[in-house]
Amino acid sequence: MKLPLPLEKPLKVDDKEITSLTFDFDKLTGADIINATNEARQISGYSPNEMQSSTFRAVLAAKACGVLYHDLLKLGARDFFRAVTAAHAFLLGMDLKEMEEIEKTEE
């Protein structure tokens, strides 16, 4: 399932403005998950707990939407949080809309 995420602030990548990211977690393979774990370990310097590591979730989100991790870090805070929340929702077997509903009830 593809998940579009309109950005509140455009993301500039190679002189292009990106106004929306589309996450496709279904295209990822087991190798992508292992590679994301290894990449997060290299970035943070320790083995991540995939469910709690923002670094791991950011790496996974970047892979799912086809941008580089370092480009994803350029997102505004709200857009970045929504991107890593999409990855967290995927890890929990949910979609972003379900996660956002849960977060609303916790506020």
CNS distance restraints for C-alpha pairs under 8 A (distance, minus, plus):
assign (resid   1 and name CA) (resid  24 and name CA) 6.15 0.50 0.50
assign (resid   1 and name CA) (resid  25 and name CA) 7.17 0.50 0.50
assign (resid   1 and name CA) (resid  26 and name CA) 6.14 0.50 0.50
assign (resid   2 and name CA) (resid  22 and name CA) 6.39 0.50 0.50
assign (resid   2 and name CA) (resid  23 and name CA) 5.57 0.50 0.50
assign (resid   2 and name CA) (resid  24 and name CA) 4.58 0.50 0.50
assign (resid   2 and name CA) (resid  25 and name CA) 7.29 0.50 0.50
assign (resid   2 and name CA) (resid  26 and name CA) 7.75 0.50 0.50
assign (resid   3 and name CA) (resid  22 and name CA) 5.39 0.50 0.50
assign (resid   3 and name CA) (resid  23 and name CA) 4.93 0.50 0.50
assign (resid   3 and name CA) (resid  24 and name CA) 6.40 0.50 0.50
assign (resid   3 and name CA) (resid  96 and name CA) 7.97 0.50 0.50
assign (resid   4 and name CA) (resid  20 and name CA) 6.82 0.50 0.50
assign (resid   4 and name CA) (resid  21 and name CA) 5.82 0.50 0.50
assign (resid   4 and name CA) (resid  22 and name CA) 4.20 0.50 0.50
assign (resid   4 and name CA) (resid  23 and name CA) 6.25 0.50 0.50
assign (resid   5 and name CA) (resid  20 and name CA) 5.46 0.50 0.50
assign (resid   5 and name CA) (resid  21 and name CA) 5.13 0.50 0.50
assign (resid   5 and name CA) (resid  22 and name CA) 5.94 0.50 0.50
assign (resid   5 and name CA) (resid  23 and name CA) 7.63 0.50 0.50
assign (resid   5 and name CA) (resid  83 and name CA) 7.85 0.50 0.50
assign (resid   6 and name CA) (resid  19 and name CA) 6.17 0.50 0.50
assign (resid   6 and name CA) (resid  20 and name CA) 4.17 0.50 0.50
assign (resid   6 and name CA) (resid  21 and name CA) 6.43 0.50 0.50
assign (resid   7 and name CA) (resid  11 and name CA) 7.81 0.50 0.50
assign (resid   7 and name CA) (resid  19 and name CA) 5.35 0.50 0.50
assign (resid   7 and name CA) (resid  20 and name CA) 5.16 0.50 0.50
assign (resid   7 and name CA) (resid  21 and name CA) 7.28 0.50 0.50
assign (resid   7 and name CA) (resid  79 and name CA) 6.00 0.50 0.50
assign (resid   8 and name CA) (resid  19 and name CA) 7.77 0.50 0.50
assign (resid   8 and name CA) (resid  76 and name CA) 7.82 0.50 0.50
assign (resid   8 and name CA) (resid  78 and name CA) 7.89 0.50 0.50
assign (resid   8 and name CA) (resid  79 and name CA) 6.60 0.50 0.50
assign (resid   9 and name CA) (resid  19 and name CA) 7.14 0.50 0.50
assign (resid   9 and name CA) (resid  75 and name CA) 7.49 0.50 0.50
assign (resid   9 and name CA) (resid  76 and name CA) 6.56 0.50 0.50
assign (resid   9 and name CA) (resid  79 and name CA) 7.73 0.50 0.50
assign (resid  10 and name CA) (resid  17 and name CA) 5.75 0.50 0.50
assign (resid  10 and name CA) (resid  18 and name CA) 5.34 0.50 0.50
assign (resid  10 and name CA) (resid  19 and name CA) 4.66 0.50 0.50
assign (resid  10 and name CA) (resid  20 and name CA) 7.61 0.50 0.50
assign (resid  10 and name CA) (resid  75 and name CA) 7.88 0.50 0.50
assign (resid  11 and name CA) (resid  16 and name CA) 7.98 0.50 0.50
assign (resid  11 and name CA) (resid  17 and name CA) 5.50 0.50 0.50
assign (resid  11 and name CA) (resid  18 and name CA) 4.94 0.50 0.50
assign (resid  11 and name CA) (resid  19 and name CA) 6.54 0.50 0.50
assign (resid  11 and name CA) (resid  74 and name CA) 6.90 0.50 0.50
assign (resid  11 and name CA) (resid  75 and name CA) 6.06 0.50 0.50
assign (resid  12 and name CA) (resid  16 and name CA) 5.45 0.50 0.50
assign (resid  12 and name CA) (resid  17 and name CA) 4.61 0.50 0.50
assign (resid  12 and name CA) (resid  18 and name CA) 6.23 0.50 0.50
assign (resid  13 and name CA) (resid  17 and name CA) 6.48 0.50 0.50
assign (resid  13 and name CA) (resid  18 and name CA) 7.34 0.50 0.50
assign (resid  13 and name CA) (resid  71 and name CA) 6.80 0.50 0.50
assign (resid  21 and name CA) (resid  65 and name CA) 6.18 0.50 0.50
assign (resid  22 and name CA) (resid  64 and name CA) 7.91 0.50 0.50
assign (resid  22 and name CA) (resid  65 and name CA) 5.36 0.50 0.50
assign (resid  23 and name CA) (resid  61 and name CA) 7.10 0.50 0.50
assign (resid  23 and name CA) (resid  64 and name CA) 5.00 0.50 0.50
assign (resid  23 and name CA) (resid  65 and name CA) 4.37 0.50 0.50
assign (resid  24 and name CA) (resid  28 and name CA) 7.60 0.50 0.50
assign (resid  24 and name CA) (resid  64 and name CA) 5.05 0.50 0.50
assign (resid  24 and name CA) (resid  65 and name CA) 6.21 0.50 0.50
assign (resid  25 and name CA) (resid  64 and name CA) 5.12 0.50 0.50
assign (resid  25 and name CA) (resid  87 and name CA) 7.97 0.50 0.50
assign (resid  25 and name CA) (resid  90 and name CA) 7.11 0.50 0.50
assign (resid  27 and name CA) (resid  64 and name CA) 7.38 0.50 0.50
assign (resid  28 and name CA) (resid  32 and name CA) 5.81 0.50 0.50
assign (resid  28 and name CA) (resid  33 and name CA) 7.38 0.50 0.50
assign (resid  28 and name CA) (resid  63 and name CA) 7.80 0.50 0.50
assign (resid  28 and name CA) (resid  64 and name CA) 6.80 0.50 0.50
assign (resid  29 and name CA) (resid  33 and name CA) 6.60 0.50 0.50
assign (resid  30 and name CA) (resid  34 and name CA) 6.33 0.50 0.50
assign (resid  31 and name CA) (resid  35 and name CA) 5.97 0.50 0.50
assign (resid  32 and name CA) (resid  36 and name CA) 5.99 0.50 0.50
assign (resid  32 and name CA) (resid  63 and name CA) 7.76 0.50 0.50
assign (resid  33 and name CA) (resid  37 and name CA) 6.26 0.50 0.50
assign (resid  33 and name CA) (resid  60 and name CA) 7.19 0.50 0.50
assign (resid  34 and name CA) (resid  38 and name CA) 6.26 0.50 0.50
assign (resid  35 and name CA) (resid  39 and name CA) 5.99 0.50 0.50
assign (resid  36 and name CA) (resid  40 and name CA) 6.01 0.50 0.50
assign (resid  36 and name CA) (resid  56 and name CA) 6.38 0.50 0.50
assign (resid  36 and name CA) (resid  59 and name CA) 5.76 0.50 0.50
assign (resid  36 and name CA) (resid  60 and name CA) 5.82 0.50 0.50
assign (resid  37 and name CA) (resid  41 and name CA) 6.19 0.50 0.50
assign (resid  37 and name CA) (resid  47 and name CA) 7.64 0.50 0.50
assign (resid  37 and name CA) (resid  48 and name CA) 6.96 0.50 0.50
assign (resid  37 and name CA) (resid  50 and name CA) 7.37 0.50 0.50
assign (resid  37 and name CA) (resid  56 and name CA) 6.17 0.50 0.50
assign (resid  38 and name CA) (resid  42 and name CA) 6.30 0.50 0.50
assign (resid  38 and name CA) (resid  47 and name CA) 7.97 0.50 0.50
assign (resid  39 and name CA) (resid  43 and name CA) 6.25 0.50 0.50
assign (resid  39 and name CA) (resid  56 and name CA) 7.83 0.50 0.50
assign (resid  39 and name CA) (resid  59 and name CA) 7.33 0.50 0.50
assign (resid  40 and name CA) (resid  44 and name CA) 6.02 0.50 0.50
assign (resid  40 and name CA) (resid  47 and name CA) 7.63 0.50 0.50
assign (resid  40 and name CA) (resid  48 and name CA) 6.81 0.50 0.50
assign (resid  40 and name CA) (resid  55 and name CA) 5.69 0.50 0.50
assign (resid  40 and name CA) (resid  56 and name CA) 5.03 0.50 0.50
assign (resid  40 and name CA) (resid  59 and name CA) 6.66 0.50 0.50
assign (resid  41 and name CA) (resid  45 and name CA) 5.32 0.50 0.50
assign (resid  41 and name CA) (resid  46 and name CA) 5.08 0.50 0.50
assign (resid  41 and name CA) (resid  47 and name CA) 5.05 0.50 0.50
assign (resid  41 and name CA) (resid  48 and name CA) 6.24 0.50 0.50
assign (resid  42 and name CA) (resid  46 and name CA) 7.37 0.50 0.50
assign (resid  43 and name CA) (resid  55 and name CA) 7.74 0.50 0.50
assign (resid  44 and name CA) (resid  55 and name CA) 7.32 0.50 0.50
assign (resid  48 and name CA) (resid  52 and name CA) 7.71 0.50 0.50
assign (resid  48 and name CA) (resid  53 and name CA) 5.75 0.50 0.50
assign (resid  48 and name CA) (resid  55 and name CA) 7.98 0.50 0.50
assign (resid  48 and name CA) (resid  56 and name CA) 6.75 0.50 0.50
assign (resid  49 and name CA) (resid  53 and name CA) 5.62 0.50 0.50
assign (resid  50 and name CA) (resid  56 and name CA) 5.92 0.50 0.50
assign (resid  50 and name CA) (resid  57 and name CA) 7.07 0.50 0.50
assign (resid  51 and name CA) (resid  57 and name CA) 7.86 0.50 0.50
assign (resid  51 and name CA) (resid  88 and name CA) 6.86 0.50 0.50
assign (resid  51 and name CA) (resid  91 and name CA) 7.19 0.50 0.50
assign (resid  53 and name CA) (resid  57 and name CA) 6.30 0.50 0.50
assign (resid  54 and name CA) (resid  58 and name CA) 5.93 0.50 0.50
assign (resid  54 and name CA) (resid  84 and name CA) 6.77 0.50 0.50
assign (resid  55 and name CA) (resid  59 and name CA) 6.18 0.50 0.50
assign (resid  56 and name CA) (resid  60 and name CA) 6.13 0.50 0.50
assign (resid  57 and name CA) (resid  61 and name CA) 5.96 0.50 0.50
assign (resid  57 and name CA) (resid  84 and name CA) 5.27 0.50 0.50
assign (resid  57 and name CA) (resid  85 and name CA) 7.84 0.50 0.50
assign (resid  57 and name CA) (resid  87 and name CA) 5.48 0.50 0.50
assign (resid  57 and name CA) (resid  88 and name CA) 6.40 0.50 0.50
assign (resid  58 and name CA) (resid  62 and name CA) 6.07 0.50 0.50
assign (resid  58 and name CA) (resid  69 and name CA) 6.67 0.50 0.50
assign (resid  58 and name CA) (resid  72 and name CA) 7.34 0.50 0.50
assign (resid  58 and name CA) (resid  83 and name CA) 7.21 0.50 0.50
assign (resid  58 and name CA) (resid  84 and name CA) 5.30 0.50 0.50
assign (resid  58 and name CA) (resid  87 and name CA) 7.41 0.50 0.50
assign (resid  59 and name CA) (resid  63 and name CA) 6.35 0.50 0.50
assign (resid  59 and name CA) (resid  69 and name CA) 5.44 0.50 0.50
assign (resid  60 and name CA) (resid  64 and name CA) 6.22 0.50 0.50
assign (resid  60 and name CA) (resid  87 and name CA) 6.42 0.50 0.50
assign (resid  61 and name CA) (resid  65 and name CA) 6.28 0.50 0.50
assign (resid  61 and name CA) (resid  83 and name CA) 6.21 0.50 0.50
assign (resid  61 and name CA) (resid  84 and name CA) 6.16 0.50 0.50
assign (resid  61 and name CA) (resid  86 and name CA) 7.22 0.50 0.50
assign (resid  61 and name CA) (resid  87 and name CA) 5.37 0.50 0.50
assign (resid  62 and name CA) (resid  66 and name CA) 5.84 0.50 0.50
assign (resid  62 and name CA) (resid  67 and name CA) 5.11 0.50 0.50
assign (resid  62 and name CA) (resid  68 and name CA) 5.72 0.50 0.50
assign (resid  62 and name CA) (resid  69 and name CA) 5.32 0.50 0.50
assign (resid  62 and name CA) (resid  72 and name CA) 6.37 0.50 0.50
assign (resid  63 and name CA) (resid  67 and name CA) 6.54 0.50 0.50
assign (resid  63 and name CA) (resid  68 and name CA) 7.29 0.50 0.50
assign (resid  63 and name CA) (resid  69 and name CA) 7.81 0.50 0.50
assign (resid  67 and name CA) (resid  71 and name CA) 6.50 0.50 0.50
assign (resid  67 and name CA) (resid  72 and name CA) 6.77 0.50 0.50
assign (resid  68 and name CA) (resid  72 and name CA) 6.36 0.50 0.50
assign (resid  69 and name CA) (resid  73 and name CA) 6.49 0.50 0.50
assign (resid  70 and name CA) (resid  74 and name CA) 7.02 0.50 0.50
assign (resid  71 and name CA) (resid  75 and name CA) 7.52 0.50 0.50
assign (resid  72 and name CA) (resid  80 and name CA) 7.07 0.50 0.50
assign (resid  73 and name CA) (resid  80 and name CA) 7.06 0.50 0.50
assign (resid  75 and name CA) (resid  79 and name CA) 5.89 0.50 0.50
assign (resid  75 and name CA) (resid  80 and name CA) 5.34 0.50 0.50
assign (resid  76 and name CA) (resid  80 and name CA) 5.96 0.50 0.50
assign (resid  77 and name CA) (resid  81 and name CA) 6.02 0.50 0.50
assign (resid  78 and name CA) (resid  82 and name CA) 6.23 0.50 0.50
assign (resid  79 and name CA) (resid  83 and name CA) 6.20 0.50 0.50
assign (resid  80 and name CA) (resid  84 and name CA) 6.31 0.50 0.50
assign (resid  81 and name CA) (resid  85 and name CA) 5.95 0.50 0.50
assign (resid  82 and name CA) (resid  86 and name CA) 6.11 0.50 0.50
assign (resid  83 and name CA) (resid  87 and name CA) 6.62 0.50 0.50
assign (resid  84 and name CA) (resid  88 and name CA) 6.17 0.50 0.50
assign (resid  85 and name CA) (resid  89 and name CA) 5.98 0.50 0.50
assign (resid  85 and name CA) (resid  96 and name CA) 6.89 0.50 0.50
assign (resid  85 and name CA) (resid  99 and name CA) 7.44 0.50 0.50
assign (resid  86 and name CA) (resid  90 and name CA) 6.26 0.50 0.50
assign (resid  86 and name CA) (resid  95 and name CA) 6.86 0.50 0.50
assign (resid  86 and name CA) (resid  96 and name CA) 5.04 0.50 0.50
assign (resid  86 and name CA) (resid  99 and name CA) 7.96 0.50 0.50
assign (resid  87 and name CA) (resid  91 and name CA) 6.30 0.50 0.50
assign (resid  88 and name CA) (resid  92 and name CA) 6.28 0.50 0.50
assign (resid  89 and name CA) (resid  93 and name CA) 6.15 0.50 0.50
assign (resid  89 and name CA) (resid  94 and name CA) 4.77 0.50 0.50
assign (resid  89 and name CA) (resid  95 and name CA) 5.32 0.50 0.50
assign (resid  89 and name CA) (resid  96 and name CA) 5.77 0.50 0.50
assign (resid  89 and name CA) (resid  98 and name CA) 7.88 0.50 0.50
assign (resid  89 and name CA) (resid  99 and name CA) 6.09 0.50 0.50
assign (resid  90 and name CA) (resid  94 and name CA) 5.48 0.50 0.50
assign (resid  90 and name CA) (resid  95 and name CA) 6.13 0.50 0.50
assign (resid  90 and name CA) (resid  96 and name CA) 7.85 0.50 0.50
assign (resid  94 and name CA) (resid  98 and name CA) 6.31 0.50 0.50
assign (resid  94 and name CA) (resid  99 and name CA) 6.98 0.50 0.50
assign (resid  95 and name CA) (resid  99 and name CA) 6.51 0.50 0.50
assign (resid  96 and name CA) (resid 100 and name CA) 6.11 0.50 0.50
assign (resid  97 and name CA) (resid 101 and name CA) 6.26 0.50 0.50
assign (resid  98 and name CA) (resid 102 and name CA) 6.39 0.50 0.50
assign (resid  99 and name CA) (resid 103 and name CA) 6.23 0.50 0.50
assign (resid 100 and name CA) (resid 104 and name CA) 6.19 0.50 0.50
assign (resid 101 and name CA) (resid 105 and name CA) 6.51 0.50 0.50
assign (resid 102 and name CA) (resid 106 and name CA) 6.47 0.50 0.50
assign (resid 103 and name CA) (resid 107 and name CA) 6.50 0.50 0.50
